[in-house]
């Protein structure tokens, strides 16, 4: 029974990674075999744990943050299922689990992504994810520097919805919301009191509702208009067609 549960978790991890990477580039059979192998190397981490690099997050939420000398925190970005955990800026920024998370140890995937001849699909997918990470950081700078608290909250909710939806974890009007008001304050550069007031204002105006770990966006179009939100777009594929159904089945089948 335990082995069956582990096989099921590994299968879900493989499916999520194949879906995430396959949306960015065409994946070859050898790419999917590497994803399959990585999915077997699952590891669980508790909330608050520092996460090692060269892994892929497959469940739960984490953040890249800096803790100031007085204990105040600034969150730079959220790491969501399907995102790589790269230790490229260790020291200046820490990668910390916000909820219980699962990662897969994936040095083989990271190494293969550096070989654009043998693994063009993975190389393109990883490059696209790095470009998106930069775009999200720039969006975050604009969010903090040019948007009101009201607009910041709307913009962040829409961004999180889009990022979760592409791996099948959110709908147009609903997304999981495990973040506390304290964490939202650390991300949006606001006090906890200000975050609470902003949520209440959005709620009174019928735009959102937060309940039991779920955020409901009653009018996503109105939210997007008020904060000038631009949806995330997948980059144009250049390395061939997306992985075929048979290949994806190999990556998502239960692993012995």
C-alpha positions as a Python dict, from the first residue, in 0.01 Angstrom:
ca = {
    (1, 'X'): (0, 0, 0),
    (2, 'X'): (280, 243, 89),
    (3, 'X'): (462, 167, -237),
    (4, 'X'): (140, 229, -430),
    (5, 'X'): (98, 570, -264),
    (6, 'X'): (457, 661, -344),
    (7, 'X'): (409, 548, -704),
    (8, 'X'): (96, 762, -728),
    (9, 'X'): (277, 1069, -594),
    (10, 'X'): (563, 1015, -837),
    (11, 'X'): (316, 978, -1125),
    (12, 'X'): (148, 1307, -1033),
    (13, 'X'): (486, 1478, -1006),
    (14, 'X'): (586, 1350, -1350),
    (15, 'X'): (257, 1460, -1501),
    (16, 'X'): (288, 1808, -1354),
    (17, 'X'): (646, 1854, -1478),
    (18, 'X'): (560, 1724, -1825),
    (19, 'X'): (267, 1964, -1842),
    (20, 'X'): (471, 2261, -1720),
    (21, 'X'): (771, 2206, -1946),
    (22, 'X'): (563, 2085, -2242),
    (23, 'X'): (369, 2412, -2246),
    (24, 'X'): (697, 2595, -2308),
    (25, 'X'): (867, 2368, -2560),
    (26, 'X'): (835, 2046, -2752),
    (27, 'X'): (967, 1761, -2539),
    (28, 'X'): (1144, 1461, -2691),
    (29, 'X'): (1116, 1104, -2569),
    (30, 'X'): (1454, 1133, -2397),
    (31, 'X'): (1339, 1455, -2226),
    (32, 'X'): (1037, 1273, -2088),
    (33, 'X'): (1248, 982, -1972),
    (34, 'X'): (1456, 1226, -1766),
    (35, 'X'): (1137, 1376, -1621),
    (36, 'X'): (1017, 1025, -1537),
    (37, 'X'): (1343, 945, -1358),
    (38, 'X'): (1340, 1273, -1165),
    (39, 'X'): (982, 1216, -1050),
    (40, 'X'): (1097, 910, -853),
    (41, 'X'): (1321, 1128, -634),
    (42, 'X'): (1052, 1293, -427),
    (43, 'X'): (1133, 1462, -99),
    (44, 'X'): (900, 1629, 151),
    (45, 'X'): (982, 1953, 335),
    (46, 'X'): (799, 2116, 622),
    (47, 'X'): (675, 2474, 621),
    (48, 'X'): (959, 2711, 707),
    (49, 'X'): (1231, 2480, 570),
    (50, 'X'): (1510, 2618, 353),
    (51, 'X'): (1491, 2444, 17),
    (52, 'X'): (1802, 2319, -163),
    (53, 'X'): (1871, 2408, -524),
    (54, 'X'): (1853, 2207, -846),
    (55, 'X'): (1510, 2076, -768),
    (56, 'X'): (1159, 2116, -907),
    (57, 'X'): (875, 2207, -673),
    (58, 'X'): (583, 1972, -739),
    (59, 'X'): (343, 2054, -456),
    (60, 'X'): (298, 2332, -203),
    (61, 'X'): (417, 2694, -210),
    (62, 'X'): (755, 2852, -140),
    (63, 'X'): (899, 3201, -163),
    (64, 'X'): (1223, 3376, -245),
    (65, 'X'): (1282, 3632, 29),
    (66, 'X'): (1530, 3838, 220),
    (67, 'X'): (1520, 3885, 596),
    (68, 'X'): (1640, 4225, 715),
    (69, 'X'): (1855, 4285, 1024),
    (70, 'X'): (1547, 4389, 1224),
    (71, 'X'): (1361, 4069, 1130),
    (72, 'X'): (1140, 4229, 865),
    (73, 'X'): (1095, 4022, 549),
    (74, 'X'): (1059, 4112, 182),
    (75, 'X'): (925, 3845, -50),
    (76, 'X'): (1052, 3882, -406),
    (77, 'X'): (857, 3600, -567),
    (78, 'X'): (647, 3292, -504),
    (79, 'X'): (762, 2949, -621),
    (80, 'X'): (466, 2737, -729),
    (81, 'X'): (423, 2376, -846),
    (82, 'X'): (622, 2315, -1164),
    (83, 'X'): (877, 2589, -1093),
    (84, 'X'): (1249, 2517, -1063),
    (85, 'X'): (1429, 2577, -735),
    (86, 'X'): (1765, 2712, -840),
    (87, 'X'): (2026, 2820, -587),
    (88, 'X'): (2181, 3078, -819),
    (89, 'X'): (2153, 3367, -574),
    (90, 'X'): (2205, 3190, -245),
    (91, 'X'): (2318, 3432, 25),
    (92, 'X'): (2133, 3738, -102),
    (93, 'X'): (1801, 3553, -124),
    (94, 'X'): (1674, 3248, 61),
    (95, 'X'): (1423, 2996, -79),
    (96, 'X'): (1182, 2898, 199),
    (97, 'X'): (877, 2671, 206),
    (98, 'X'): (561, 2861, 298),
    (99, 'X'): (354, 2543, 328),
    (100, 'X'): (451, 2176, 345),
    (101, 'X'): (602, 2111, 2),
    (102, 'X'): (733, 1829, -212),
    (103, 'X'): (1028, 1867, -445),
    (104, 'X'): (1203, 1631, -682),
    (105, 'X'): (1580, 1616, -685),
    (106, 'X'): (1658, 1691, -1048),
    (107, 'X'): (2030, 1746, -1119),
    (108, 'X'): (1987, 1541, -1436),
    (109, 'X'): (1719, 1777, -1567),
    (110, 'X'): (1926, 2086, -1492),
    (111, 'X'): (2233, 1931, -1654),
    (112, 'X'): (2037, 1821, -1961),
    (113, 'X'): (1889, 2170, -1993),
    (114, 'X'): (2243, 2298, -2053),
    (115, 'X'): (2279, 2074, -2360),
    (116, 'X'): (2072, 2237, -2633),
    (117, 'X'): (2187, 1980, -2892),
    (118, 'X'): (2079, 1660, -2718),
    (119, 'X'): (1792, 1808, -2515),
    (120, 'X'): (1668, 2108, -2710),
    (121, 'X'): (1320, 2084, -2558),
    (122, 'X'): (1437, 2093, -2198),
    (123, 'X'): (1692, 2363, -2276),
    (124, 'X'): (1423, 2582, -2428),
    (125, 'X'): (1178, 2517, -2143),
    (126, 'X'): (1433, 2606, -1874),
    (127, 'X'): (1540, 2917, -2061),
    (128, 'X'): (1175, 3022, -2093),
    (129, 'X'): (1123, 2970, -1718),
    (130, 'X'): (1428, 3185, -1639),
    (131, 'X'): (1301, 3458, -1871),
    (132, 'X'): (962, 3443, -1703),
    (133, 'X'): (1122, 3464, -1358),
    (134, 'X'): (1288, 3788, -1469),
    (135, 'X'): (962, 3921, -1613),
    (136, 'X'): (778, 3839, -1287),
    (137, 'X'): (1046, 4017, -1085),
    (138, 'X'): (1010, 4328, -1303),
    (139, 'X'): (633, 4309, -1267),
    (140, 'X'): (680, 4290, -892),
    (141, 'X'): (898, 4602, -892),
    (142, 'X'): (627, 4789, -1083),
    (143, 'X'): (363, 4648, -849),
    (144, 'X'): (546, 4779, -542),
    (145, 'X'): (657, 5107, -697),
    (146, 'X'): (359, 5222, -900),
    (147, 'X'): (40, 5050, -782),
    (148, 'X'): (-182, 5132, -487),
    (149, 'X'): (-242, 4869, -218),
    (150, 'X'): (-581, 4798, -379),
    (151, 'X'): (-420, 4747, -720),
    (152, 'X'): (-129, 4543, -581),
    (153, 'X'): (-363, 4288, -428),
    (154, 'X'): (-569, 4251, -746),
    (155, 'X'): (-256, 4218, -960),
    (156, 'X'): (-98, 3952, -738),
    (157, 'X'): (-417, 3743, -724),
    (158, 'X'): (-447, 3743, -1103),
    (159, 'X'): (-80, 3652, -1148),
    (160, 'X'): (-107, 3361, -904),
    (161, 'X'): (-425, 3239, -1073),
    (162, 'X'): (-259, 3236, -1417),
    (163, 'X'): (52, 3057, -1292),
    (164, 'X'): (-149, 2789, -1112),
    (165, 'X'): (-400, 2744, -1395),
    (166, 'X'): (-136, 2635, -1646),
    (167, 'X'): (-58, 2326, -1436),
    (168, 'X'): (-425, 2256, -1369),
    (169, 'X'): (-436, 2391, -1013),
    (170, 'X'): (-666, 2692, -1061),
    (171, 'X'): (-975, 2793, -1256),
    (172, 'X'): (-1069, 3127, -1409),
    (173, 'X'): (-1247, 3239, -1091),
    (174, 'X'): (-1098, 3016, -822),
    (175, 'X'): (-749, 2945, -693),
    (176, 'X'): (-600, 2797, -375),
    (177, 'X'): (-489, 3065, -131),
    (178, 'X'): (-275, 2922, 153),
    (179, 'X'): (-103, 3256, 219),
    (180, 'X'): (-156, 3434, 549),
    (181, 'X'): (-215, 3807, 565),
    (182, 'X'): (134, 3839, 714),
    (183, 'X'): (284, 3667, 406),
    (184, 'X'): (79, 3889, 173),
    (185, 'X'): (207, 4190, 364),
    (186, 'X'): (568, 4072, 320),
    (187, 'X'): (509, 4032, -54),
    (188, 'X'): (319, 4355, -115),
    (189, 'X'): (520, 4590, 105),
    (190, 'X'): (221, 4664, 329),
    (191, 'X'): (134, 4632, 695),
    (192, 'X'): (-89, 4344, 803),
    (193, 'X'): (-357, 4600, 895),
    (194, 'X'): (-339, 4751, 547),
    (195, 'X'): (-364, 4408, 386),
    (196, 'X'): (-674, 4331, 591),
    (197, 'X'): (-837, 4661, 496),
    (198, 'X'): (-758, 4606, 129),
    (199, 'X'): (-907, 4256, 130),
    (200, 'X'): (-1219, 4387, 303),
    (201, 'X'): (-1256, 4664, 44),
    (202, 'X'): (-1227, 4418, -245),
    (203, 'X'): (-1476, 4194, -68),
    (204, 'X'): (-1728, 4475, -7),
    (205, 'X'): (-1713, 4569, -374),
    (206, 'X'): (-1797, 4212, -473),
    (207, 'X'): (-1467, 4149, -651),
    (208, 'X'): (-1316, 3872, -437),
    (209, 'X'): (-1393, 3636, -154),
    (210, 'X'): (-1145, 3443, 61),
    (211, 'X'): (-1274, 3136, 238),
    (212, 'X'): (-1123, 2811, 368),
    (213, 'X'): (-798, 2849, 178),
    (214, 'X'): (-968, 2939, -151),
    (215, 'X'): (-972, 3275, -328),
    (216, 'X'): (-1280, 3338, -541),
    (217, 'X'): (-1248, 3608, -808),
    (218, 'X'): (-1604, 3715, -878),
    (219, 'X'): (-1511, 3951, -1162),
    (220, 'X'): (-1163, 3876, -1303),
    (221, 'X'): (-1209, 4121, -1590),
    (222, 'X'): (-1284, 4409, -1353),
    (223, 'X'): (-981, 4316, -1141),
    (224, 'X'): (-759, 4312, -1449),
    (225, 'X'): (-888, 4650, -1563),
    (226, 'X'): (-835, 4822, -1230),
    (227, 'X'): (-467, 4716, -1207),
    (228, 'X'): (-379, 4709, -1582),
    (229, 'X'): (-293, 4340, -1554),
    (230, 'X'): (-130, 4177, -1857),
    (231, 'X'): (-175, 3799, -1864),
    (232, 'X'): (128, 3574, -1876),
    (233, 'X'): (191, 3432, -2220),
    (234, 'X'): (379, 3117, -2310),
    (235, 'X'): (677, 3185, -2537),
    (236, 'X'): (670, 3073, -2896),
    (237, 'X'): (797, 2717, -2933),
    (238, 'X'): (1096, 2678, -3162),
    (239, 'X'): (1214, 2324, -3096),
    (240, 'X'): (933, 2125, -3250),
    (241, 'X'): (584, 2007, -3158),
    (242, 'X'): (466, 1942, -2806),
    (243, 'X'): (518, 1598, -2662),
    (244, 'X'): (269, 1351, -2807),
    (245, 'X'): (4, 1176, -2600),
    (246, 'X'): (189, 845, -2597),
    (247, 'X'): (507, 1011, -2470),
    (248, 'X'): (318, 1202, -2202),
    (249, 'X'): (157, 876, -2092),
    (250, 'X'): (502, 732, -2030),
    (251, 'X'): (587, 1028, -1807),
    (252, 'X'): (265, 1010, -1610),
    (253, 'X'): (216, 635, -1574),
    (254, 'X'): (253, 492, -1220),
    (255, 'X'): (618, 417, -1154),
    (256, 'X'): (718, 78, -1021),
}
